[in-house]
Amino acid sequence: MSIVERRTSVGAESALRILNSDFTGPVERPYGPDAPYAVARAVTAADLAVALRAAVYTGVPLTVRGAGHGQLRTPVGRIVLDTGHLADVQVAPDRRTVTVGPGARWGDVLAAAAPYGLAPLCGNALDVGVTGFTLGGGVGWLSRQYGYTADNVVRADGLLADCTPVALTASGDPDLFWGLRGAGANLALVHRLEIRLAPVATVTAGEIGYPWPCARDVLAAFAAQDPPDHLTAMVVLERADAAAPPTVTVQAVSTAAPAAARRALAAVLPGSRTATRDTVAPVPYAQAATLGGTPPLAFELPDRLGAEEIAVLAGAAERGTREEPARIEVRFWGGAPSRTAGGGPAGHRDAPFSVTAAGPPQTLDAVAGLGTGRSFLNFLRDLDRTAQAYTAADHARLRALKARVDPANLLGAQHNIAPEGPSYG
């Protein structure tokens, strides 16, 4: 009997009965028109199978919540599976990998890996959940050298939507292993990931500040270069008070030795301008990992940063006020992800830059105007643009995979990839 055939009109009440009878952790029933049907807080791995079984046999869709980061829409009428308690982290220094449970956060991994001179391929917010970040692609300070976090998944253990257990590797169901590394929560309920770590203990990192009149020259110099993979840099334009000028700062992290890092950084800076602040120095990676970070209220992948685009960005940053500060982050992409053969469907690997912005509506609208119809799942807030996080070919392939492993579309409440077929268009 198929999943679709098992769906019944009994629905949500049956799901609650299954959870209450077999679930180890607490099960809550929130009330209100905008509440999920049930919140089940897993305390054992077996709880995951119970929650999935409740969804399968009743047709009530399932949403997984690990760290709670990136919840873009209230999961009304769904089972919310909270995996935050399943936060185990195990480092294998001989393999240079870490194995994590679905509730682990990057701060946990960073602390566990650092004593071995290893670094996780995390973003700059250490309270973010590892699994959600990784399945959405994963971009951080080390990505230009080591690839997206999803590209570094060695193994994924989970359950398919029909409760079939799977252990996915490059040699075990390679098609599904490909799709999992970028499809978010759409293809499987993942309860364990093994991910490669980078052999990085110390980096050369910090900030270089310039007066605001230099902003356009800083952006122009930045956009004209293609730095070596060991260097990741971004330009941050920020204004938090209309009574004061905006600020422009270059943030950088390099895994090279200090002298080589300085030479590479100098190549992306405007040689004709004098910095007013320079904190770049050798530091432990744990200190550099939290550098930067802009809430992605707007996020775009522009094809170019010419004079016109630079003028738009400078003008957008100037819109900030004390009540609505503006922050715009312009980042180099490229590097290893653009050359990864056989990587997952995460992102548009030929994107040269990204622009992330937070601030008043005028700032966000200006940044949105630079859009090319492409995005990246980890930074995409508009749930109607999910397909734009992938190439057309990759999105079609993901829909075919979804039709194979989750034809009833029980998984993936946030950025949902609908199964291929007439029922979903």
Backbone hydrogen bonds, N-H to C=O, Kabsch-Sander energy under -0.5 kcal/mol:
donor,donor_aa,acceptor,acceptor_aa,energy
6,R,2,S,-1.3
7,R,3,I,-0.9
7,R,4,V,-0.8
13,E,10,V,-0.9
14,S,11,G,-0.6
15,A,11,G,-1.8
16,L,12,A,-2.3
17,R,13,E,-1.8
18,I,14,S,-2.4
19,L,15,A,-2.3
20,N,16,L,-2.6
21,S,17,R,-1.7
22,D,18,I,-1.9
23,F,19,L,-2.4
28,E,39,V,-3.0
35,A,32,G,-1.5
37,Y,78,R,-1.3
38,A,78,R,-1.6
39,V,28,E,-2.3
40,A,38,A,-0.5
40,A,80,V,-3.0
41,R,26,P,-2.6
41,R,39,V,-0.6
42,A,40,A,-0.9
42,A,82,D,-2.2
47,D,44,T,-0.9
48,L,44,T,-0.6
48,L,45,A,-1.0
49,A,45,A,-0.8
50,V,46,A,-1.6
51,A,47,D,-2.4
52,L,48,L,-2.3
53,R,49,A,-2.5
54,A,50,V,-2.2
55,A,51,A,-1.8
56,V,52,L,-2.8
57,Y,53,R,-2.5
58,T,54,A,-0.9
59,G,55,A,-2.2
62,L,410,L,-2.5
63,T,79,I,-3.0
65,R,81,L,-3.1
71,Q,68,G,-0.9
72,L,70,G,-0.9
76,V,74,T,-2.5
77,G,35,A,-1.4
78,R,75,P,-1.3
79,I,61,P,-2.7
80,V,38,A,-3.2
80,V,78,R,-0.6
81,L,63,T,-3.4
81,L,79,I,-0.6
82,D,40,A,-2.7
82,D,80,V,-0.8
83,T,65,R,-2.6
83,T,81,L,-0.7
85,H,42,A,-0.5
86,L,83,T,-1.8
87,A,85,H,-1.6
90,Q,99,T,-2.5
92,A,97,T,-2.9
95,R,92,A,-0.9
96,R,92,A,-1.3
97,T,92,A,-1.5
98,V,195,I,-2.4
99,T,90,Q,-2.8
100,V,193,L,-2.4
101,G,88,D,-2.2
103,G,86,L,-3.1
104,A,86,L,-0.6
104,A,101,G,-1.5
106,W,128,V,-2.1
107,G,126,L,-2.7
108,D,105,R,-0.8
109,V,105,R,-1.5
110,L,106,W,-2.9
111,A,107,G,-2.0
112,A,108,D,-1.8
113,A,109,V,-2.4
114,A,110,L,-2.0
116,Y,113,A,-1.7
117,G,114,A,-2.2
118,L,113,A,-1.6
119,A,198,A,-2.5
122,C,120,P,-1.7
126,L,124,N,-0.6
128,V,125,A,-1.4
130,V,104,A,-2.6
133,F,129,G,-1.6
134,T,130,V,-2.6
135,L,131,T,-2.8
136,G,132,G,-1.3
137,G,134,T,-1.6
141,W,122,C,-0.5
143,S,140,G,-1.4
145,Q,142,L,-0.7
146,Y,142,L,-2.5
147,G,143,S,-2.7
149,T,138,G,-1.8
150,A,137,G,-2.9
152,N,148,Y,-0.6
152,N,149,T,-1.4
153,V,150,A,-1.3
154,V,194,E,-3.3
155,R,194,E,-1.5
156,A,168,L,-2.1
157,D,192,R,-2.8
158,G,166,V,-2.5
159,L,189,L,-1.9
160,L,164,T,-2.9
161,A,405,V,-0.8
163,C,160,L,-2.3
166,V,158,G,-2.7
168,L,156,A,-3.3
169,T,172,G,-1.1
173,D,171,S,-0.7
177,F,173,D,-2.4
178,W,174,P,-2.3
179,G,175,D,-2.1
180,L,176,L,-2.6
181,R,177,F,-1.0
181,R,178,W,-0.7
182,G,135,L,-0.7
182,G,180,L,-2.1
183,A,179,G,-1.1
184,G,135,L,-2.7
186,N,183,A,-1.2
189,L,159,L,-3.1
190,V,188,A,-1.0
191,H,157,D,-2.3
192,R,157,D,-1.5
193,L,100,V,-1.8
194,E,155,R,-2.7
195,I,98,V,-2.8
195,I,193,L,-0.5
196,R,152,N,-2.8
197,L,96,R,-3.0
198,A,119,A,-3.1
200,V,198,A,-2.4
203,V,283,V,-2.8
204,T,254,S,-2.8
205,A,203,V,-0.6
205,A,281,A,-2.5
206,G,252,A,-1.9
208,I,250,V,-2.4
209,G,277,R,-2.2
210,Y,248,V,-2.4
214,C,211,P,-2.2
215,A,212,W,-2.5
218,V,214,C,-2.6
219,L,215,A,-2.4
220,A,216,R,-2.4
221,A,217,D,-2.5
222,F,218,V,-2.2
223,A,219,L,-2.6
224,A,220,A,-1.1
225,Q,222,F,-1.1
231,L,228,P,-2.0
232,T,230,H,-0.5
232,T,253,V,-2.5
234,M,251,Q,-2.4
235,V,330,V,-2.6
236,V,249,T,-3.4
237,L,235,V,-0.5
237,L,328,I,-2.8
238,E,247,T,-2.2
239,R,326,A,-2.7
244,A,241,D,-1.9
247,T,238,E,-3.0
248,V,210,Y,-1.0
249,T,236,V,-2.2
250,V,208,I,-3.0
251,Q,234,M,-2.7
251,Q,249,T,-0.6
252,A,206,G,-2.2
253,V,232,T,-2.4
254,S,204,T,-2.2
255,T,230,H,-1.6
261,A,257,A,-2.8
262,R,258,P,-2.5
263,R,259,A,-2.0
264,A,260,A,-2.2
265,L,261,A,-2.3
266,A,262,R,-2.6
267,A,263,R,-1.2
268,V,265,L,-1.4
269,L,266,A,-1.1
271,G,269,L,-0.9
273,R,270,P,-1.9
275,A,273,R,-0.5
276,T,209,G,-2.6
277,R,209,G,-1.2
279,T,207,E,-3.0
281,A,205,A,-2.2
283,V,203,V,-3.1
285,Y,201,A,-2.6
287,Q,284,P,-1.3
288,A,284,P,-1.4
289,A,285,Y,-2.4
291,L,288,A,-2.2
297,L,295,P,-2.3
297,L,357,A,-1.0
298,A,357,A,-1.7
300,E,355,V,-2.3
301,L,374,R,-0.6
310,I,306,G,-2.6
311,A,307,A,-2.1
312,V,308,E,-1.9
313,L,309,E,-2.3
314,A,310,I,-2.5
315,G,311,A,-2.4
316,A,312,V,-2.3
317,A,313,L,-2.2
318,E,314,A,-1.5
319,R,316,A,-1.1
320,G,317,A,-1.4
321,T,324,E,-1.7
326,A,239,R,-2.9
327,R,358,A,-2.8
328,I,237,L,-3.0
329,E,356,T,-3.2
330,V,235,V,-3.0
330,V,328,I,-0.5
331,R,329,E,-0.5
331,R,354,S,-2.5
332,F,233,A,-1.9
333,W,352,P,-2.3
334,G,351,A,-1.1
336,A,144,R,-3.2
338,S,335,G,-1.1
339,R,336,A,-1.7
340,T,336,A,-0.6
340,T,337,P,-0.8
341,A,339,R,-0.6
343,G,340,T,-0.7
346,A,181,R,-1.0
347,G,389,A,-0.7
349,R,347,G,-0.6
351,A,348,H,-1.9
353,F,302,P,-0.7
354,S,331,R,-1.7
355,V,300,E,-2.6
356,T,329,E,-2.5
357,A,298,A,-2.7
358,A,327,R,-2.3
363,T,360,P,-0.7
364,L,360,P,-2.0
365,D,361,P,-2.8
366,A,362,Q,-1.9
367,V,363,T,-2.0
368,A,364,L,-2.5
369,G,365,D,-1.5
370,L,367,V,-1.9
371,G,368,A,-1.8
375,S,388,Q,-2.3
378,N,136,G,-0.7
379,F,376,F,-1.6
380,L,376,F,-0.6
380,L,377,L,-1.1
381,R,379,F,-0.6
383,L,381,R,-0.8
385,R,382,D,-1.8
386,T,383,L,-0.6
388,Q,385,R,-1.9
389,A,386,T,-2.0
390,Y,387,A,-1.6
395,H,391,T,-2.6
396,A,392,A,-2.1
397,R,393,A,-2.0
398,L,394,D,-2.4
399,R,395,H,-2.2
400,A,396,A,-1.8
401,L,397,R,-2.1
402,K,398,L,-2.7
403,A,399,R,-2.1
404,R,400,A,-1.3
405,V,401,L,-2.3
406,D,402,K,-3.0
409,N,406,D,-1.8
412,G,62,L,-0.5
416,N,414,Q,-1.3
418,A,416,N,-0.6
420,E,399,R,-2.2
424,Y,421,G,-1.4
425,G,421,G,-0.6
